[in-house]
Amino acid sequence: MGQAINEGRNGVLAANLIGVALAAGLLVLMERRGNNTLRHLLLPGFCAGLTTFSAVAAQTLEPKEGGILFLAHNVIFSMMVIVIVLPLARRIIPVRS
């Protein structure tokens, strides 16, 4: 049973990190293109739907399975993705003139 929980957690972590990376890239794109209306649709709508906060919250409540450590991994790795993706996106995406 522990193996199945770890595999599920890896999928949740991957979905969260992909969502965070996509949100960071879209944020820079919309910042550079000046499109705030689309930002309100894509960031809280699409990216929040892709990430799985409810799964993280549910799995955090499993202390025997290292729930707090899983939460810490999600937060730390998400911050690392933001630190990597934001500067990279700002270099790649040109400012609309």
C-alpha positions as CSV (number, residue, x, y, z in Angstrom):
1,M,0.0,0.0,0.0
2,G,2.9,2.4,0.7
3,Q,4.1,2.0,-2.9
4,A,0.7,3.0,-4.3
5,I,0.6,6.1,-2.0
6,N,4.1,7.2,-3.1
7,E,3.1,6.8,-6.8
8,G,0.0,8.8,-6.3
9,R,2.0,11.5,-4.5
10,N,4.5,11.6,-7.3
11,G,1.7,12.3,-9.8
12,V,0.2,15.0,-7.6
13,L,3.7,16.6,-7.2
14,A,4.3,16.5,-10.9
15,A,0.9,18.0,-11.7
16,N,1.5,20.8,-9.2
17,L,5.0,21.6,-10.6
18,I,3.7,21.6,-14.2
19,G,0.9,24.0,-13.1
20,V,3.2,26.3,-11.3
21,A,5.7,26.4,-14.3
22,L,2.8,27.1,-16.7
23,A,1.4,29.8,-14.5
24,A,4.7,31.5,-14.2
25,G,5.3,31.4,-17.9
26,L,1.7,32.7,-18.6
27,L,2.1,35.4,-16.1
28,V,5.2,36.8,-17.9
29,L,3.6,36.4,-21.3
30,M,0.5,38.3,-20.2
31,E,2.6,40.9,-18.4
32,R,4.6,41.5,-21.6
33,R,1.5,41.5,-23.9
34,G,-0.6,43.6,-21.6
35,N,-3.6,41.3,-21.6
36,N,-5.1,41.3,-18.0
37,T,-8.5,39.9,-19.1
38,L,-7.0,36.7,-20.3
39,R,-4.8,36.5,-17.2
40,H,-8.0,36.3,-15.0
41,L,-9.2,33.3,-17.0
42,L,-6.0,31.3,-17.4
43,L,-4.2,31.7,-14.1
44,P,-7.0,31.0,-11.5
45,G,-9.1,28.9,-14.0
46,F,-6.8,26.7,-16.1
47,C,-3.7,26.6,-14.0
48,A,-5.5,26.2,-10.7
49,G,-7.6,23.4,-12.2
50,L,-4.4,21.7,-13.3
51,T,-2.8,21.9,-9.9
52,T,-4.2,19.6,-7.2
53,F,-4.3,21.5,-4.0
54,S,-7.2,19.4,-2.6
55,A,-5.1,16.2,-3.1
56,V,-2.1,17.9,-1.4
57,A,-4.4,18.9,1.5
58,A,-5.8,15.4,1.8
59,Q,-2.5,13.7,1.7
60,T,-1.0,16.2,4.2
61,L,-3.5,14.8,6.8
62,E,-1.8,11.4,6.6
63,P,0.8,11.7,9.3
64,K,1.9,8.0,9.1
65,E,2.7,8.5,5.4
66,G,4.8,11.6,5.9
67,G,2.1,14.1,5.1
68,I,3.9,17.2,6.4
69,L,7.0,16.2,4.5
70,F,4.9,15.9,1.3
71,L,3.5,19.4,1.9
72,A,7.0,20.7,2.4
73,H,8.2,19.1,-0.9
74,N,5.3,20.7,-2.7
75,V,6.0,24.2,-1.4
76,I,9.8,24.0,-1.7
77,F,9.8,22.5,-5.2
78,S,7.1,25.0,-6.4
79,M,9.2,27.9,-5.2
80,M,12.2,26.4,-7.0
81,V,10.2,26.2,-10.2
82,I,9.2,29.8,-9.9
83,V,12.8,30.9,-9.3
84,I,13.8,29.1,-12.5
85,V,10.9,29.8,-14.8
86,L,10.2,33.5,-14.2
87,P,13.7,34.7,-15.2
88,L,13.9,32.3,-18.0
89,A,10.5,33.4,-19.4
90,R,11.5,37.0,-19.0
91,R,14.6,36.4,-21.2
92,I,12.7,34.5,-23.8
93,I,9.4,36.4,-24.2
94,P,10.0,39.8,-25.7
95,V,8.1,43.0,-24.6
96,R,5.5,44.0,-27.1
97,S,6.4,47.4,-28.5
